[in-house]
Amino acid sequence: MTTKKKTTRSISSRKKAPASSFSRIRLLLWAALFGLTAGSLVLAMTLLKTMPYETSPKVPVSPGQSLTVRRELPAPVPRAMTPPTPRPAAKSRKKVHPYEEISADSLESKIREADMAILQAALQCGISSEGMRHTSVEQRESAGQEYHFQTITITPSADLRKLGATLSTTLTTLVDGAVLTAPRGADRDLRITVDGFPTHRLVLGTTQSPSRQSPDSEAALAIVIDDMGRSVREGAFLADLDMPVSFSILPYNTHAREVAELAHRRGLEVLIHLPMEPRGYPETADPGPGALFTSMKQQTIRTLMVRALQRVPHASGANNHMGSRFTESGPGMDTVLRELAGHRLFFLDSVTTPRSQGENASRKARVPYIRRNIFLDNVQDAQAIIFQLKKAETLARRRGAAVAIGHPYPETLRALDEWSRTRDTSVQIRTVTDLLKNRG
């Protein structure tokens, strides 16, 4: 009896086995289906994150072709780059500016804010941009800082007392350390000091630009647009302006090579915008991928520079992106300039620190060297940028040559478009290479 019962249970369990196997197979199929669905979702999210930011069709440009794009500014492009190369580990980051090295406390920055205050006060008093003119811009230096002393003539129909009261308010709002005074006995004159330095003189008088109809071949201005390579449309817009703007291209921007080729076809100058370590890294500034750091060995710096050169064809020179810490390093800059010398490139110092070793290193390596004179768009307002362009014109007339640096912000593109049609043609727009040749 016992043997028969065991046999019966054994046969019964074998009869139930197919049903149990079917359940397991069904569970496996459901698990596989769930896995495929989840994998598809992950893949889709990854593709969305890695899609290029510029989704509009690329603009083919052939030699001699003129693109009619000046009436429509290119849409702003998110400032994203390809994954960075390894670099020193970062601490916790707070307010990081991936494209700009901001030093709000510098004298130069405060003077630009004072420029904005003057412009705002004039507009509030009914004085248009045509009602103001730079009659003199002097480059001065104090305690290692370069700055500009500006004489600005304002239309004689302006109410100087009203302008003074309005300007006093805007200066107090915008600029720490700015003081407005009216010299005793002078009823046509206002003065501004910033941190004790005389920076502006506003005078009532004629605002007509001099010698507009008689070009002066000795006055030349180079306009360099940094951070290029994010968008082909930005490049096409700038290439279509009635003046030769120089393109400084960040090597790891998405469309770096395409924009360099576009500039070359249109006969425009190409520079490599070399990312370098800023003082604010990593808390307030990030130079982006491929950046040069003071902690790097010479061979690492050379390797990164070779990669940058390969990614930006047709370059005739280079300038620093950020770099307030790196450009102060003598050994680091010596390595950079020796590499530039080997490729016969010039160096444009963006002057993000008054203690830059760029000039000394260029002299050692026998590399042509030139300095930036004016930043155009730290204040991203079209009228403020036009104000800086007019300042650059006047400085070029006084010094014979000047270099202004801007960025492909929508406000900058709009300002350049307007200014190119109304500018003082007595100042020739040239490349940085031209300025170096004329300097001998």
C-alpha positions as CSV (number, residue, x, y, z in Angstrom):
1,M,0.0,0.0,0.0
2,T,2.7,2.4,0.8
3,T,4.5,1.8,-2.4
4,K,1.4,2.5,-4.5
5,K,0.7,5.8,-2.7
6,K,4.2,7.1,-3.4
7,T,3.9,6.1,-7.0
8,T,0.5,7.8,-7.3
9,R,2.0,11.1,-5.9
10,S,4.9,10.9,-8.2
11,I,2.7,10.4,-11.3
12,S,0.4,13.3,-10.1
13,S,3.4,15.7,-9.7
14,R,4.6,14.8,-13.1
15,K,1.2,15.6,-14.6
16,K,1.2,19.1,-13.0
17,A,4.7,19.9,-14.3
18,P,3.7,21.2,-17.7
19,A,1.4,23.8,-16.2
20,S,4.1,25.0,-13.9
21,S,6.6,25.2,-16.8
22,F,4.1,27.2,-18.8
23,S,3.7,29.7,-15.9
24,R,7.5,30.2,-15.7
25,I,7.8,30.7,-19.5
26,R,5.0,33.3,-19.4
27,L,6.7,35.1,-16.5
28,L,10.0,35.1,-18.4
29,L,8.2,36.5,-21.5
30,W,6.7,39.3,-19.4
31,A,10.0,40.1,-17.9
32,A,11.7,40.2,-21.3
33,L,9.0,42.6,-22.6
34,F,9.4,44.8,-19.6
35,G,13.1,44.9,-20.0
36,L,12.8,45.8,-23.7
37,T,10.4,48.6,-22.9
38,A,12.6,50.1,-20.2
39,G,15.7,49.8,-22.4
40,S,13.9,51.6,-25.2
41,L,13.0,54.4,-22.8
42,V,16.6,54.8,-21.6
43,L,17.9,54.8,-25.1
44,A,15.4,57.4,-26.2
45,M,16.4,59.7,-23.2
46,T,20.1,59.2,-24.0
47,L,19.5,60.1,-27.7
48,L,17.6,63.3,-26.7
49,K,20.4,64.4,-24.4
50,T,23.1,63.8,-27.0
51,M,21.2,65.4,-30.0
52,P,23.0,68.5,-31.4
53,Y,21.5,71.7,-30.2
54,E,21.3,73.2,-33.6
55,T,18.4,71.3,-35.2
56,S,17.7,73.6,-38.1
57,P,19.2,72.7,-41.5
58,K,22.8,73.6,-42.0
59,V,23.4,76.6,-44.3
60,P,25.6,75.6,-47.3
61,V,27.9,78.4,-48.2
62,S,29.9,78.4,-51.4
63,P,32.6,80.9,-52.5
64,G,31.0,84.2,-53.6
65,Q,27.6,83.3,-52.2
66,S,25.9,86.0,-50.1
67,L,23.4,84.9,-47.5
68,T,20.5,87.2,-46.9
69,V,20.2,86.7,-43.1
70,R,20.8,90.1,-41.7
71,R,17.1,91.0,-41.2
72,E,16.6,87.9,-39.0
73,L,18.9,87.2,-36.1
74,P,19.8,83.6,-35.5
75,A,18.0,82.0,-32.6
76,P,20.0,81.8,-29.3
77,V,21.9,78.6,-29.0
78,P,22.4,76.8,-25.7
79,R,26.1,77.1,-24.7
80,A,26.9,73.4,-24.5
81,M,30.0,71.6,-25.5
82,T,31.2,68.0,-26.1
83,P,32.2,66.0,-23.0
84,P,35.3,67.6,-21.3
85,T,38.7,66.1,-21.2
86,P,40.0,65.0,-17.8
87,R,41.2,67.8,-15.6
88,P,41.8,68.5,-11.9
89,A,38.9,67.4,-9.7
90,A,36.4,70.1,-8.9
91,K,35.1,71.1,-5.5
92,S,31.5,71.8,-5.0
93,R,30.3,74.4,-7.6
94,K,28.1,77.3,-6.9
95,K,27.5,80.0,-9.5
96,V,29.5,78.8,-12.5
97,H,29.7,80.9,-15.6
98,P,30.8,78.4,-18.4
99,Y,31.7,81.1,-20.9
100,E,32.6,84.2,-19.1
101,E,35.1,85.1,-16.5
102,I,33.4,87.8,-14.5
103,S,35.2,90.2,-12.2
104,A,32.7,92.8,-11.1
105,D,35.1,94.4,-8.7
106,S,37.7,95.4,-11.4
107,L,38.1,99.0,-12.3
108,E,37.5,98.1,-16.0
109,S,34.2,96.4,-15.2
110,K,33.1,99.4,-13.1
111,I,33.9,101.8,-15.9
112,R,31.7,99.8,-18.3
113,E,28.9,100.0,-15.7
114,A,29.4,103.8,-15.6
115,D,29.2,103.8,-19.4
116,M,25.8,102.1,-19.0
117,A,24.7,104.6,-16.4
118,I,25.5,107.5,-18.7
119,L,23.6,105.9,-21.6
120,Q,20.6,105.2,-19.4
121,A,20.6,108.7,-18.0
122,A,20.9,110.3,-21.4
123,L,18.0,108.2,-22.8
124,Q,15.8,109.1,-19.8
125,C,16.6,112.8,-20.5
126,G,15.6,112.4,-24.2
127,I,19.1,112.4,-25.5
128,S,19.5,109.8,-28.3
129,S,22.7,107.9,-29.1
130,E,23.3,110.3,-32.0
131,G,23.2,113.1,-29.3
132,M,26.4,111.7,-27.7
133,R,29.9,111.3,-29.2
134,H,33.2,110.2,-27.9
135,T,35.7,113.0,-28.7
136,S,38.6,111.5,-26.8
137,V,39.5,108.1,-25.3
138,E,42.8,107.8,-23.4
139,Q,44.2,104.6,-22.2
140,R,45.7,105.0,-18.8
141,E,47.3,102.8,-16.2
142,S,47.3,102.8,-12.4
143,A,48.4,100.2,-9.9
144,G,48.8,97.7,-12.7
145,Q,45.3,98.2,-14.0
146,E,44.6,99.6,-17.5
147,Y,41.5,101.8,-17.9
148,H,40.1,104.4,-20.3
149,F,39.5,108.1,-19.6
150,Q,36.7,109.2,-21.9
151,T,35.6,112.6,-23.0
152,I,32.0,112.5,-24.2
153,T,30.4,115.4,-26.0
154,I,26.6,115.8,-25.6
155,T,24.3,117.8,-27.8
156,P,24.2,121.5,-26.6
157,S,20.4,121.4,-26.5
158,A,20.6,119.0,-23.5
159,D,19.6,120.2,-20.0
160,L,22.9,119.5,-18.1
161,R,21.3,120.1,-14.7
162,K,18.6,117.5,-15.4
163,L,21.1,115.1,-16.9
164,G,23.3,115.5,-13.8
165,A,20.5,114.7,-11.4
166,T,19.4,111.6,-13.4
167,L,23.0,110.4,-13.9
168,S,23.7,110.7,-10.2
169,T,20.8,108.3,-9.5
170,T,21.8,105.8,-12.2
171,L,25.4,105.8,-11.0
172,T,24.4,105.2,-7.4
173,T,22.3,102.3,-8.6
174,L,24.8,100.7,-11.0
175,V,28.3,101.5,-9.8
176,D,30.0,101.1,-6.4
177,G,32.6,103.7,-5.8
178,A,31.4,106.2,-8.6
179,V,31.2,109.9,-7.8
180,L,29.6,112.6,-10.0
181,T,30.8,116.2,-9.7
182,A,30.2,119.5,-11.5
183,P,33.4,121.6,-11.4
184,R,32.9,125.0,-9.7
185,G,32.2,127.7,-12.3
186,A,31.6,125.2,-15.1
187,D,28.1,125.1,-16.4
188,R,28.8,122.8,-19.4
189,D,30.9,120.1,-17.7
190,L,30.3,117.0,-15.6
191,R,33.0,114.7,-14.2
192,I,32.9,111.1,-13.0
193,T,35.5,109.3,-10.8
194,V,35.4,105.6,-10.1
195,D,37.3,104.4,-7.0
196,G,39.0,107.7,-7.0
197,F,40.2,107.5,-10.6
198,P,39.0,110.1,-13.1
199,T,37.2,108.1,-15.8
200,H,34.6,110.3,-17.6
201,R,34.1,113.9,-18.6
202,L,30.8,115.0,-20.2
203,V,30.8,118.2,-22.1
204,L,28.0,120.1,-23.9
205,G,29.1,120.9,-27.5
206,T,28.9,119.7,-31.1
207,T,28.2,116.0,-31.6
208,Q,29.0,115.8,-35.3
209,S,31.5,113.1,-36.1
210,P,34.7,114.4,-37.7
211,S,36.2,113.3,-41.1
212,R,33.4,110.8,-41.8
213,Q,33.8,111.2,-45.5
214,S,37.6,111.0,-45.6
215,P,38.9,107.6,-44.6
216,D,42.2,107.6,-42.7
217,S,44.2,104.5,-43.6
218,E,46.2,104.8,-40.4
219,A,43.2,104.3,-38.1
220,A,42.3,100.6,-37.9
221,L,40.0,98.6,-35.7
222,A,40.0,94.8,-35.4
223,I,36.7,93.2,-34.1
224,V,37.2,89.7,-32.7
225,I,34.1,87.6,-31.8
226,D,35.0,85.0,-29.2
227,D,33.2,81.7,-28.4
228,M,32.4,80.9,-32.0
229,G,31.6,77.4,-33.2
230,R,28.3,76.9,-31.4
231,S,26.2,77.7,-34.5
232,V,26.7,77.8,-38.2
233,R,23.9,80.4,-38.5
234,E,25.7,82.8,-36.1
235,G,28.8,82.4,-38.3
236,A,26.8,83.0,-41.5
237,F,25.2,86.2,-40.0
238,L,28.6,87.6,-39.0
239,A,30.2,86.7,-42.3
240,D,27.4,88.6,-44.1
241,L,28.2,91.9,-42.4
242,D,29.7,94.7,-44.4
243,M,33.0,94.4,-42.6
244,P,35.6,91.7,-41.9
245,V,34.9,90.4,-38.4
246,S,37.5,87.9,-37.0
247,F,36.2,84.6,-35.7
248,S,37.8,83.2,-32.5
249,I,36.6,79.6,-32.2
250,L,36.4,77.4,-29.2
251,P,37.9,74.1,-30.3
252,Y,35.4,71.8,-28.6
253,N,32.2,73.7,-29.6
254,T,29.8,71.5,-31.6
255,H,30.3,73.2,-35.0
256,A,33.9,74.4,-34.6
257,R,35.3,72.9,-37.8
258,E,32.2,73.9,-39.9
259,V,32.4,77.5,-38.7
260,A,36.2,77.7,-39.3
261,E,35.6,76.4,-42.9
262,L,32.8,78.9,-43.4
263,A,35.0,81.8,-42.2
264,H,37.9,80.6,-44.5
265,R,35.6,80.5,-47.5
266,R,34.4,84.0,-46.9
267,G,37.9,85.4,-46.5
268,L,37.6,86.0,-42.8
269,E,40.3,85.6,-40.2
270,V,40.2,82.6,-37.9
271,L,41.7,82.4,-34.4
272,I,41.8,79.5,-31.9
273,H,40.1,80.5,-28.6
274,L,42.3,78.5,-26.2
275,P,40.4,77.7,-22.9
276,M,42.6,78.4,-19.8
277,E,42.2,78.2,-16.1
278,P,40.5,81.2,-14.5
279,R,40.9,82.4,-10.9
280,G,37.3,81.6,-10.2
281,Y,37.5,77.9,-11.1
282,P,35.6,75.9,-10.0
283,E,33.3,78.1,-7.9
284,T,32.4,80.9,-10.3
285,A,34.0,80.1,-13.7
286,D,34.5,77.0,-15.8
287,P,36.7,77.3,-19.0
288,G,35.2,74.1,-20.5
289,P,36.7,71.1,-22.2
290,G,40.3,71.0,-23.3
291,A,41.3,73.7,-20.8
292,L,44.9,74.4,-19.8
293,F,45.7,74.3,-16.1
294,T,48.7,75.5,-14.2
295,S,49.0,72.1,-12.5
296,M,49.5,70.4,-15.9
297,K,52.8,69.1,-17.1
298,Q,54.4,70.6,-20.3
299,Q,53.6,67.5,-22.4
300,T,50.0,67.6,-21.4
301,I,49.7,71.3,-22.4
302,R,51.3,70.6,-25.7
303,T,49.0,67.6,-26.3
304,L,45.9,69.7,-25.6
305,M,47.2,72.4,-27.9
306,V,47.8,70.0,-30.8
307,R,44.2,68.7,-30.4
308,A,42.9,72.3,-30.4
309,L,44.9,73.1,-33.6
310,Q,43.5,70.1,-35.3
311,R,39.9,71.0,-34.5
312,V,40.2,74.6,-35.8
313,P,41.6,74.6,-39.3
314,H,42.9,77.8,-41.1
315,A,43.8,79.6,-37.9
316,S,46.3,82.4,-38.1
317,G,46.5,83.1,-34.4
318,A,45.1,82.3,-30.9
319,N,43.7,84.2,-27.9
320,N,42.9,83.0,-24.4
321,H,39.4,82.0,-23.2
322,M,39.3,83.1,-19.6
323,G,42.8,82.3,-18.2
324,S,43.2,84.9,-15.5
325,R,45.2,82.3,-13.4
326,F,46.9,80.4,-16.3
327,T,48.1,83.6,-18.2
328,E,49.8,84.7,-14.9
329,S,51.9,81.5,-15.0
330,G,55.3,82.1,-16.7
331,P,56.2,78.4,-17.3
332,G,52.7,77.6,-18.6
333,M,52.6,80.6,-21.0
334,D,56.2,79.8,-22.2
335,T,54.9,76.3,-23.2
336,V,51.9,77.7,-25.0
337,L,53.9,80.4,-26.9
338,R,56.5,77.9,-28.0
339,E,53.8,75.7,-29.4
340,L,52.2,78.7,-31.2
341,A,55.7,79.6,-32.6
342,G,56.0,76.1,-34.1
343,H,52.8,76.7,-36.0
344,R,53.7,80.3,-36.9
345,L,50.6,81.7,-35.1
346,F,50.3,85.1,-33.4
347,F,49.0,85.6,-29.8
348,L,46.2,88.0,-29.0
349,D,46.1,88.6,-25.2
350,S,42.5,88.9,-24.0
351,V,43.9,90.6,-20.9
352,T,41.7,88.9,-18.3
353,T,44.3,89.8,-15.7
354,P,46.7,92.8,-15.5
355,R,49.5,90.4,-14.5
356,S,49.4,88.4,-17.7
357,Q,52.7,86.9,-18.8
358,G,51.6,86.7,-22.4
359,E,53.8,89.5,-23.7
360,N,57.0,88.2,-21.9
361,A,56.4,84.7,-23.2
362,S,55.7,86.0,-26.7
363,R,59.0,87.9,-26.7
364,K,60.9,84.8,-25.6
365,A,59.3,82.6,-28.3
366,R,59.4,85.4,-30.9
367,V,55.7,85.2,-31.5
368,P,53.8,88.3,-32.8
369,Y,51.9,89.7,-29.8
370,I,49.0,92.2,-29.5
371,R,46.6,93.1,-26.6
372,R,42.8,93.5,-26.4
373,N,41.8,97.1,-25.8
374,I,38.0,97.0,-25.3
375,F,35.5,94.3,-24.3
376,L,32.2,95.1,-26.2
377,D,29.5,93.2,-24.4
378,N,30.0,92.6,-20.7
379,V,26.7,94.6,-20.5
380,Q,24.4,92.7,-22.9
381,D,22.4,95.5,-24.2
382,A,22.5,96.6,-27.9
383,Q,22.7,100.3,-27.2
384,A,25.4,99.8,-24.6
385,I,27.4,97.6,-27.1
386,I,27.1,100.3,-29.8
387,F,28.4,102.8,-27.1
388,Q,31.5,100.5,-26.7
389,L,32.0,100.3,-30.5
390,K,32.0,104.1,-30.7
391,K,34.5,104.1,-27.9
392,A,36.7,101.6,-29.8
393,E,36.5,103.8,-32.9
394,T,37.7,106.9,-31.0
395,L,40.5,104.9,-29.3
396,A,41.6,103.6,-32.8
397,R,41.8,107.1,-34.1
398,R,43.8,108.3,-31.1
399,R,46.2,105.3,-31.0
400,G,46.2,104.4,-34.7
401,A,44.9,100.9,-34.0
402,A,42.7,99.0,-31.5
403,V,41.3,95.6,-30.8
404,A,37.8,95.0,-29.6
405,I,36.5,91.7,-28.4
406,G,32.8,90.6,-28.3
407,H,30.7,87.4,-28.2
408,P,27.9,86.0,-30.4
409,Y,25.1,87.2,-28.1
410,P,21.9,88.2,-29.9
411,E,22.4,91.7,-28.6
412,T,25.9,91.9,-30.0
413,L,24.8,90.6,-33.4
414,R,22.1,93.2,-33.5
415,A,24.5,96.0,-32.4
416,L,27.1,95.0,-35.0
417,D,24.4,94.9,-37.7
418,E,23.2,98.5,-36.8
419,W,26.7,99.9,-36.2
420,S,28.1,98.5,-39.5
421,R,25.6,100.7,-41.4
422,T,26.1,103.9,-39.4
423,R,29.7,103.7,-38.2
424,D,32.5,106.2,-38.7
425,T,34.1,105.1,-42.0
426,S,37.3,107.1,-41.2
427,V,38.3,104.0,-39.1
428,Q,39.1,101.0,-41.2
429,I,37.9,97.5,-40.0
430,R,40.9,95.2,-40.3
431,T,42.1,91.8,-39.2
432,V,44.4,91.3,-36.2
433,T,47.0,90.1,-38.8
434,D,46.7,93.4,-40.6
435,L,47.3,95.3,-37.4
436,L,50.4,93.3,-36.6
437,K,51.8,93.8,-40.1
438,N,51.2,97.6,-40.0
439,R,52.9,97.7,-36.6
440,G,56.0,96.1,-38.1
